[in-house]
């Protein structure tokens, strides 16, 4: 499925507001805890905190 990108702007405090439709598509609810990290020039990744922890735990099982 191809989704339409959302055009966003960074405000003076460095915040970005994500549209509810985008959050819903990602399966995120209000109050969800996320980790954010830079993935190179011009790219920021958001990941559910629980998913990141589970991934690290799975790596420890290898």
PDB file with SEQRES, HELIX, SHEET and CRYST1 records, atoms N, CA, C and O in Angstrom:
SEQRES   1 A   62  UNK UNK UNK UNK UNK UNK UNK UNK UNK UNK UNK UNK UNK          
SEQRES   2 A   62  UNK UNK UNK UNK UNK UNK UNK UNK UNK UNK UNK UNK UNK          
SEQRES   3 A   62  UNK UNK UNK UNK UNK UNK UNK UNK UNK UNK UNK UNK UNK          
SEQRES   4 A   62  UNK UNK UNK UNK UNK UNK UNK UNK UNK UNK UNK UNK UNK          
SEQRES   5 A   62  UNK UNK UNK UNK UNK UNK UNK UNK UNK UNK                      
HELIX    1 AA1 UNK A   20  UNK A   25  1                                   6    
HELIX    2 AA2 UNK A   49  UNK A   60  1                                  12    
SHEET    1 AA1 2 UNK A  34  UNK A  38  0                                        
SHEET    2 AA1 2 UNK A  44  UNK A  48 -1                                        
CRYST1    1.000    1.000    1.000  90.00  90.00  90.00 P 1           1          
ATOM      1  N   UNK A   1       0.839  -1.171   0.000  1.00  0.00           N  
ATOM      2  CA  UNK A   1       0.000   0.000   0.000  1.00  0.00           C  
ATOM      3  C   UNK A   1       0.891   1.244   0.000  1.00  0.00           C  
ATOM      4  O   UNK A   1       1.821   1.335   0.801  1.00  0.00           O  
ATOM      5  N   UNK A   2       0.624   2.173  -0.864  1.00  0.00           N  
ATOM      6  CA  UNK A   2       1.372   3.433  -0.914  1.00  0.00           C  
ATOM      7  C   UNK A   2       0.579   4.485  -0.151  1.00  0.00           C  
ATOM      8  O   UNK A   2      -0.586   4.740  -0.458  1.00  0.00           O  
ATOM      9  N   UNK A   3       1.207   5.082   0.826  1.00  0.00           N  
ATOM     10  CA  UNK A   3       0.555   6.103   1.642  1.00  0.00           C  
ATOM     11  C   UNK A   3       1.049   7.480   1.225  1.00  0.00           C  
ATOM     12  O   UNK A   3       2.190   7.649   0.795  1.00  0.00           O  
ATOM     13  N   UNK A   4       0.167   8.453   1.364  1.00  0.00           N  
ATOM     14  CA  UNK A   4       0.545   9.836   1.075  1.00  0.00           C  
ATOM     15  C   UNK A   4       1.432  10.360   2.203  1.00  0.00           C  
ATOM     16  O   UNK A   4       1.092  10.202   3.375  1.00  0.00           O  
ATOM     17  N   UNK A   5       2.553  10.976   1.867  1.00  0.00           N  
ATOM     18  CA  UNK A   5       3.393  11.535   2.928  1.00  0.00           C  
ATOM     19  C   UNK A   5       2.716  12.751   3.557  1.00  0.00           C  
ATOM     20  O   UNK A   5       1.947  13.455   2.902  1.00  0.00           O  
ATOM     21  N   UNK A   6       3.007  12.984   4.815  1.00  0.00           N  
ATOM     22  CA  UNK A   6       2.496  14.154   5.520  1.00  0.00           C  
ATOM     23  C   UNK A   6       3.603  15.201   5.541  1.00  0.00           C  
ATOM     24  O   UNK A   6       4.737  14.906   5.918  1.00  0.00           O  
ATOM     25  N   UNK A   7       3.278  16.395   5.144  1.00  0.00           N  
ATOM     26  CA  UNK A   7       4.255  17.487   5.181  1.00  0.00           C  
ATOM     27  C   UNK A   7       4.190  18.137   6.556  1.00  0.00           C  
ATOM     28  O   UNK A   7       3.129  18.590   6.988  1.00  0.00           O  
ATOM     29  N   UNK A   8       5.328  18.180   7.241  1.00  0.00           N  
ATOM     30  CA  UNK A   8       5.403  18.677   8.604  1.00  0.00           C  
ATOM     31  C   UNK A   8       6.416  19.798   8.694  1.00  0.00           C  
ATOM     32  O   UNK A   8       7.269  19.953   7.820  1.00  0.00           O  
ATOM     33  N   UNK A   9       6.315  20.584   9.766  1.00  0.00           N  
ATOM     34  CA  UNK A   9       7.287  21.650  10.004  1.00  0.00           C  
ATOM     35  C   UNK A   9       7.795  21.551  11.440  1.00  0.00           C  
ATOM     36  O   UNK A   9       7.058  21.158  12.344  1.00  0.00           O  
ATOM     37  N   UNK A  10       9.041  21.907  11.633  1.00  0.00           N  
ATOM     38  CA  UNK A  10       9.640  21.948  12.961  1.00  0.00           C  
ATOM     39  C   UNK A  10       9.380  23.334  13.535  1.00  0.00           C  
ATOM     40  O   UNK A  10       9.682  24.338  12.890  1.00  0.00           O  
ATOM     41  N   UNK A  11       8.808  23.402  14.769  1.00  0.00           N  
ATOM     42  CA  UNK A  11       8.518  24.709  15.349  1.00  0.00           C  
ATOM     43  C   UNK A  11       9.758  25.277  16.050  1.00  0.00           C  
ATOM     44  O   UNK A  11      10.815  24.647  16.060  1.00  0.00           O  
ATOM     45  N   UNK A  12       9.623  26.448  16.624  1.00  0.00           N  
ATOM     46  CA  UNK A  12      10.760  27.147  17.234  1.00  0.00           C  
ATOM     47  C   UNK A  12      11.368  26.386  18.407  1.00  0.00           C  
ATOM     48  O   UNK A  12      12.538  26.586  18.732  1.00  0.00           O  
ATOM     49  N   UNK A  13      10.585  25.514  19.048  1.00  0.00           N  
ATOM     50  CA  UNK A  13      11.092  24.709  20.158  1.00  0.00           C  
ATOM     51  C   UNK A  13      11.634  23.361  19.692  1.00  0.00           C  
ATOM     52  O   UNK A  13      12.033  22.538  20.517  1.00  0.00           O  
ATOM     53  N   UNK A  14      11.655  23.125  18.378  1.00  0.00           N  
ATOM     54  CA  UNK A  14      12.172  21.876  17.835  1.00  0.00           C  
ATOM     55  C   UNK A  14      11.151  20.753  17.821  1.00  0.00           C  
ATOM     56  O   UNK A  14      11.518  19.590  17.653  1.00  0.00           O  
ATOM     57  N   UNK A  15       9.880  21.078  17.994  1.00  0.00           N  
ATOM     58  CA  UNK A  15       8.831  20.055  18.033  1.00  0.00           C  
ATOM     59  C   UNK A  15       8.179  19.887  16.666  1.00  0.00           C  
ATOM     60  O   UNK A  15       8.128  20.806  15.849  1.00  0.00           O  
ATOM     61  N   UNK A  16       7.685  18.675  16.457  1.00  0.00           N  
ATOM     62  CA  UNK A  16       6.937  18.334  15.245  1.00  0.00           C  
ATOM     63  C   UNK A  16       5.640  17.679  15.693  1.00  0.00           C  
ATOM     64  O   UNK A  16       5.657  16.817  16.572  1.00  0.00           O  
ATOM     65  N   UNK A  17       4.523  18.070  15.108  1.00  0.00           N  
ATOM     66  CA  UNK A  17       3.236  17.452  15.408  1.00  0.00           C  
ATOM     67  C   UNK A  17       2.916  16.455  14.306  1.00  0.00           C  
ATOM     68  O   UNK A  17       2.909  16.798  13.123  1.00  0.00           O  
ATOM     69  N   UNK A  18       2.649  15.208  14.711  1.00  0.00           N  
ATOM     70  CA  UNK A  18       2.324  14.154  13.749  1.00  0.00           C  
ATOM     71  C   UNK A  18       0.812  14.035  13.622  1.00  0.00           C  
ATOM     72  O   UNK A  18       0.107  14.040  14.631  1.00  0.00           O  
ATOM     73  N   UNK A  19       0.302  13.928  12.395  1.00  0.00           N  
ATOM     74  CA  UNK A  19      -1.142  13.787  12.200  1.00  0.00           C  
ATOM     75  C   UNK A  19      -1.662  12.482  12.812  1.00  0.00           C  
ATOM     76  O   UNK A  19      -0.976  11.460  12.775  1.00  0.00           O  
ATOM     77  N   UNK A  20      -2.878  12.518  13.374  1.00  0.00           N  
ATOM     78  CA  UNK A  20      -3.475  11.334  13.999  1.00  0.00           C  
ATOM     79  C   UNK A  20      -3.586  10.175  13.011  1.00  0.00           C  
ATOM     80  O   UNK A  20      -3.409   9.019  13.394  1.00  0.00           O  
ATOM     81  N   UNK A  21      -3.878  10.474  11.736  1.00  0.00           N  
ATOM     82  CA  UNK A  21      -3.981   9.415  10.736  1.00  0.00           C  
ATOM     83  C   UNK A  21      -2.673   8.665  10.571  1.00  0.00           C  
ATOM     84  O   UNK A  21      -2.671   7.443  10.417  1.00  0.00           O  
ATOM     85  N   UNK A  22      -1.578   9.375  10.601  1.00  0.00           N  
ATOM     86  CA  UNK A  22      -0.253   8.759  10.492  1.00  0.00           C  
ATOM     87  C   UNK A  22       0.028   7.872  11.701  1.00  0.00           C  
ATOM     88  O   UNK A  22       0.543   6.762  11.567  1.00  0.00           O  
ATOM     89  N   UNK A  23      -0.317   8.381  12.880  1.00  0.00           N  
ATOM     90  CA  UNK A  23      -0.126   7.592  14.094  1.00  0.00           C  
ATOM     91  C   UNK A  23      -0.998   6.340  14.078  1.00  0.00           C  
ATOM     92  O   UNK A  23      -0.551   5.263  14.472  1.00  0.00           O  
ATOM     93  N   UNK A  24      -2.229   6.480  13.627  1.00  0.00           N  
ATOM     94  CA  UNK A  24      -3.141   5.334  13.558  1.00  0.00           C  
ATOM     95  C   UNK A  24      -2.605   4.274  12.597  1.00  0.00           C  
ATOM     96  O   UNK A  24      -2.661   3.083  12.902  1.00  0.00           O  
ATOM     97  N   UNK A  25      -2.087   4.692  11.442  1.00  0.00           N  
ATOM     98  CA  UNK A  25      -1.524   3.745  10.473  1.00  0.00           C  
ATOM     99  C   UNK A  25      -0.356   2.975  11.075  1.00  0.00           C  
ATOM    100  O   UNK A  25      -0.137   1.808  10.752  1.00  0.00           O  
ATOM    101  N   UNK A  26       0.394   3.641  11.956  1.00  0.00           N  
ATOM    102  CA  UNK A  26       1.552   3.002  12.586  1.00  0.00           C  
ATOM    103  C   UNK A  26       1.152   2.193  13.822  1.00  0.00           C  
ATOM    104  O   UNK A  26       1.997   1.550  14.445  1.00  0.00           O  
ATOM    105  N   UNK A  27      -0.138   2.226  14.176  1.00  0.00           N  
ATOM    106  CA  UNK A  27      -0.599   1.480  15.341  1.00  0.00           C  
ATOM    107  C   UNK A  27      -0.222   2.134  16.656  1.00  0.00           C  
ATOM    108  O   UNK A  27      -0.076   1.454  17.672  1.00  0.00           O  
ATOM    109  N   UNK A  28      -0.063   3.456  16.642  1.00  0.00           N  
ATOM    110  CA  UNK A  28       0.322   4.187  17.847  1.00  0.00           C  
ATOM    111  C   UNK A  28      -0.868   4.944  18.413  1.00  0.00           C  
ATOM    112  O   UNK A  28      -1.657   5.524  17.667  1.00  0.00           O  
ATOM    113  N   UNK A  29      -0.993   4.936  19.732  1.00  0.00           N  
ATOM    114  CA  UNK A  29      -2.061   5.645  20.423  1.00  0.00           C  
ATOM    115  C   UNK A  29      -1.488   6.838  21.165  1.00  0.00           C  
ATOM    116  O   UNK A  29      -0.278   6.935  21.368  1.00  0.00           O  
ATOM    117  N   UNK A  30      -2.364   7.739  21.565  1.00  0.00           N  
ATOM    118  CA  UNK A  30      -1.959   8.872  22.383  1.00  0.00           C  
ATOM    119  C   UNK A  30      -1.307   8.334  23.652  1.00  0.00           C  
ATOM    120  O   UNK A  30      -1.840   7.422  24.285  1.00  0.00           O  
ATOM    121  N   UNK A  31      -0.181   8.883  24.019  1.00  0.00           N  
ATOM    122  CA  UNK A  31       0.540   8.457  25.215  1.00  0.00           C  
ATOM    123  C   UNK A  31       1.552   7.346  24.975  1.00  0.00           C  
ATOM    124  O   UNK A  31       2.256   6.937  25.898  1.00  0.00           O  
ATOM    125  N   UNK A  32       1.631   6.851  23.731  1.00  0.00           N  
ATOM    126  CA  UNK A  32       2.599   5.795  23.415  1.00  0.00           C  
ATOM    127  C   UNK A  32       4.011   6.309  23.688  1.00  0.00           C  
ATOM    128  O   UNK A  32       4.329   7.461  23.394  1.00  0.00           O  
ATOM    129  N   UNK A  33       4.848   5.449  24.249  1.00  0.00           N  
ATOM    130  CA  UNK A  33       6.237   5.817  24.515  1.00  0.00           C  
ATOM    131  C   UNK A  33       7.085   5.380  23.331  1.00  0.00           C  
ATOM    132  O   UNK A  33       7.031   4.228  22.898  1.00  0.00           O  
ATOM    133  N   UNK A  34       7.869   6.321  22.815  1.00  0.00           N  
ATOM    134  CA  UNK A  34       8.678   6.086  21.626  1.00  0.00           C  
ATOM    135  C   UNK A  34      10.138   6.386  21.905  1.00  0.00           C  
ATOM    136  O   UNK A  34      10.468   7.179  22.787  1.00  0.00           O  
ATOM    137  N   UNK A  35      11.006   5.743  21.141  1.00  0.00           N  
ATOM    138  CA  UNK A  35      12.420   6.099  21.092  1.00  0.00           C  
ATOM    139  C   UNK A  35      12.651   6.766  19.746  1.00  0.00           C  
ATOM    140  O   UNK A  35      12.080   6.355  18.736  1.00  0.00           O  
ATOM    141  N   UNK A  36      13.485   7.791  19.735  1.00  0.00           N  
ATOM    142  CA  UNK A  36      13.811   8.484  18.495  1.00  0.00           C  
ATOM    143  C   UNK A  36      15.322   8.480  18.327  1.00  0.00           C  
ATOM    144  O   UNK A  36      16.068   8.699  19.281  1.00  0.00           O  
ATOM    145  N   UNK A  37      15.763   8.227  17.094  1.00  0.00           N  
ATOM    146  CA  UNK A  37      17.195   8.291  16.823  1.00  0.00           C  
ATOM    147  C   UNK A  37      17.424   8.704  15.373  1.00  0.00           C  
ATOM    148  O   UNK A  37      16.566   8.511  14.511  1.00  0.00           O  
ATOM    149  N   UNK A  38      18.583   9.268  15.129  1.00  0.00           N  
ATOM    150  CA  UNK A  38      18.968   9.680  13.789  1.00  0.00           C  
ATOM    151  C   UNK A  38      19.469   8.459  13.032  1.00  0.00           C  
ATOM    152  O   UNK A  38      20.241   7.658  13.558  1.00  0.00           O  
ATOM    153  N   UNK A  39      19.019   8.331  11.795  1.00  0.00           N  
ATOM    154  CA  UNK A  39      19.436   7.216  10.943  1.00  0.00           C  
ATOM    155  C   UNK A  39      20.152   7.766   9.706  1.00  0.00           C  
ATOM    156  O   UNK A  39      19.994   7.254   8.598  1.00  0.00           O  
ATOM    157  N   UNK A  40      20.927   8.802   9.922  1.00  0.00           N  
ATOM    158  CA  UNK A  40      21.671   9.393   8.817  1.00  0.00           C  
ATOM    159  C   UNK A  40      21.149  10.768   8.462  1.00  0.00           C  
ATOM    160  O   UNK A  40      20.248  11.298   9.111  1.00  0.00           O  
ATOM    161  N   UNK A  41      21.718  11.320   7.445  1.00  0.00           N  
ATOM    162  CA  UNK A  41      21.417  12.676   7.007  1.00  0.00           C  
ATOM    163  C   UNK A  41      19.950  12.818   6.603  1.00  0.00           C  
ATOM    164  O   UNK A  41      19.510  12.209   5.628  1.00  0.00           O  
ATOM    165  N   UNK A  42      19.207  13.611   7.344  1.00  0.00           N  
ATOM    166  CA  UNK A  42      17.820  13.912   6.990  1.00  0.00           C  
ATOM    167  C   UNK A  42      16.808  12.862   7.394  1.00  0.00           C  
ATOM    168  O   UNK A  42      15.657  12.931   6.963  1.00  0.00           O  
ATOM    169  N   UNK A  43      17.195  11.893   8.206  1.00  0.00           N  
ATOM    170  CA  UNK A  43      16.256  10.827   8.574  1.00  0.00           C  
ATOM    171  C   UNK A  43      16.238  10.654  10.091  1.00  0.00           C  
ATOM    172  O   UNK A  43      17.281  10.506  10.728  1.00  0.00           O  
ATOM    173  N   UNK A  44      15.022  10.678  10.659  1.00  0.00           N  
ATOM    174  CA  UNK A  44      14.811  10.397  12.075  1.00  0.00           C  
ATOM    175  C   UNK A  44      13.843   9.227  12.158  1.00  0.00           C  
ATOM    176  O   UNK A  44      12.818   9.213  11.478  1.00  0.00           O  
ATOM    177  N   UNK A  45      14.169   8.253  12.987  1.00  0.00           N  
ATOM    178  CA  UNK A  45      13.341   7.059  13.150  1.00  0.00           C  
ATOM    179  C   UNK A  45      12.655   7.115  14.508  1.00  0.00           C  
ATOM    180  O   UNK A  45      13.287   7.424  15.517  1.00  0.00           O  
ATOM    181  N   UNK A  46      11.363   6.815  14.529  1.00  0.00           N  
ATOM    182  CA  UNK A  46      10.608   6.665  15.765  1.00  0.00           C  
ATOM    183  C   UNK A  46      10.250   5.202  15.904  1.00  0.00           C  
ATOM    184  O   UNK A  46       9.816   4.576  14.937  1.00  0.00           O  
ATOM    185  N   UNK A  47      10.426   4.642  17.097  1.00  0.00           N  
ATOM    186  CA  UNK A  47      10.118   3.231  17.329  1.00  0.00           C  
ATOM    187  C   UNK A  47       9.462   3.097  18.691  1.00  0.00           C  
ATOM    188  O   UNK A  47       9.855   3.759  19.651  1.00  0.00           O  
ATOM    189  N   UNK A  48       8.447   2.223  18.764  1.00  0.00           N  
ATOM    190  CA  UNK A  48       7.828   1.959  20.065  1.00  0.00           C  
ATOM    191  C   UNK A  48       8.915   1.520  21.041  1.00  0.00           C  
ATOM    192  O   UNK A  48       9.774   0.704  20.705  1.00  0.00           O  
ATOM    193  N   UNK A  49       8.868   2.065  22.235  1.00  0.00           N  
ATOM    194  CA  UNK A  49       9.844   1.714  23.255  1.00  0.00           C  
ATOM    195  C   UNK A  49       9.831   0.202  23.523  1.00  0.00           C  
ATOM    196  O   UNK A  49      10.889  -0.420  23.618  1.00  0.00           O  
ATOM    197  N   UNK A  50       8.647  -0.378  23.645  1.00  0.00           N  
ATOM    198  CA  UNK A  50       8.537  -1.821  23.923  1.00  0.00           C  
ATOM    199  C   UNK A  50       9.130  -2.650  22.794  1.00  0.00           C  
ATOM    200  O   UNK A  50       9.769  -3.670  23.053  1.00  0.00           O  
ATOM    201  N   UNK A  51       8.932  -2.233  21.542  1.00  0.00           N  
ATOM    202  CA  UNK A  51       9.490  -2.973  20.410  1.00  0.00           C  
ATOM    203  C   UNK A  51      11.017  -2.934  20.430  1.00  0.00           C  
ATOM    204  O   UNK A  51      11.670  -3.936  20.140  1.00  0.00           O  
ATOM    205  N   UNK A  52      11.577  -1.792  20.767  1.00  0.00           N  
ATOM    206  CA  UNK A  52      13.039  -1.657  20.829  1.00  0.00           C  
ATOM    207  C   UNK A  52      13.601  -2.551  21.929  1.00  0.00           C  
ATOM    208  O   UNK A  52      14.627  -3.202  21.732  1.00  0.00           O  
ATOM    209  N   UNK A  53      12.937  -2.589  23.088  1.00  0.00           N  
ATOM    210  CA  UNK A  53      13.400  -3.435  24.194  1.00  0.00           C  
ATOM    211  C   UNK A  53      13.299  -4.905  23.810  1.00  0.00           C  
ATOM    212  O   UNK A  53      14.230  -5.672  24.058  1.00  0.00           O  
ATOM    213  N   UNK A  54      12.172  -5.311  23.202  1.00  0.00           N  
ATOM    214  CA  UNK A  54      12.001  -6.696  22.778  1.00  0.00           C  
ATOM    215  C   UNK A  54      13.070  -7.102  21.771  1.00  0.00           C  
ATOM    216  O   UNK A  54      13.592  -8.216  21.829  1.00  0.00           O  
ATOM    217  N   UNK A  55      13.397  -6.196  20.842  1.00  0.00           N  
ATOM    218  CA  UNK A  55      14.427  -6.476  19.850  1.00  0.00           C  
ATOM    219  C   UNK A  55      15.773  -6.722  20.537  1.00  0.00           C  
ATOM    220  O   UNK A  55      16.487  -7.660  20.185  1.00  0.00           O  
ATOM    221  N   UNK A  56      16.115  -5.890  21.504  1.00  0.00           N  
ATOM    222  CA  UNK A  56      17.375  -6.065  22.219  1.00  0.00           C  
ATOM    223  C   UNK A  56      17.391  -7.387  22.987  1.00  0.00           C  
ATOM    224  O   UNK A  56      18.421  -8.059  23.046  1.00  0.00           O  
ATOM    225  N   UNK A  57      16.254  -7.759  23.573  1.00  0.00           N  
ATOM    226  CA  UNK A  57      16.177  -9.023  24.301  1.00  0.00           C  
ATOM    227  C   UNK A  57      16.349 -10.206  23.367  1.00  0.00           C  
ATOM    228  O   UNK A  57      17.001 -11.188  23.722  1.00  0.00           O  
ATOM    229  N   UNK A  58      15.770 -10.123  22.178  1.00  0.00           N  
ATOM    230  CA  UNK A  58      15.916 -11.187  21.179  1.00  0.00           C  
ATOM    231  C   UNK A  58      17.359 -11.327  20.730  1.00  0.00           C  
ATOM    232  O   UNK A  58      17.835 -12.443  20.516  1.00  0.00           O  
ATOM    233  N   UNK A  59      18.061 -10.213  20.584  1.00  0.00           N  
ATOM    234  CA  UNK A  59      19.476 -10.262  20.207  1.00  0.00           C  
ATOM    235  C   UNK A  59      20.302 -10.962  21.281  1.00  0.00           C  
ATOM    236  O   UNK A  59      21.279 -11.644  20.973  1.00  0.00           O  
ATOM    237  N   UNK A  60      19.907 -10.792  22.542  1.00  0.00           N  
ATOM    238  CA  UNK A  60      20.618 -11.430  23.633  1.00  0.00           C  
ATOM    239  C   UNK A  60      20.445 -12.937  23.645  1.00  0.00           C  
ATOM    240  O   UNK A  60      21.262 -13.649  24.230  1.00  0.00           O  
ATOM    241  N   UNK A  61      19.375 -13.441  22.996  1.00  0.00           N  
ATOM    242  CA  UNK A  61      19.109 -14.884  22.943  1.00  0.00           C  
ATOM    243  C   UNK A  61      19.921 -15.584  21.879  1.00  0.00           C  
ATOM    244  O   UNK A  61      19.941 -16.815  21.840  1.00  0.00           O  
ATOM    245  N   UNK A  62      20.594 -14.842  21.012  1.00  0.00           N  
ATOM    246  CA  UNK A  62      21.346 -15.475  19.908  1.00  0.00           C  
ATOM    247  C   UNK A  62      22.584 -16.152  20.380  1.00  0.00           C  
ATOM    248  O   UNK A  62      23.319 -16.726  19.576  1.00  0.00           O  
TER     249      UNK A  62                                                      
END                                                                             
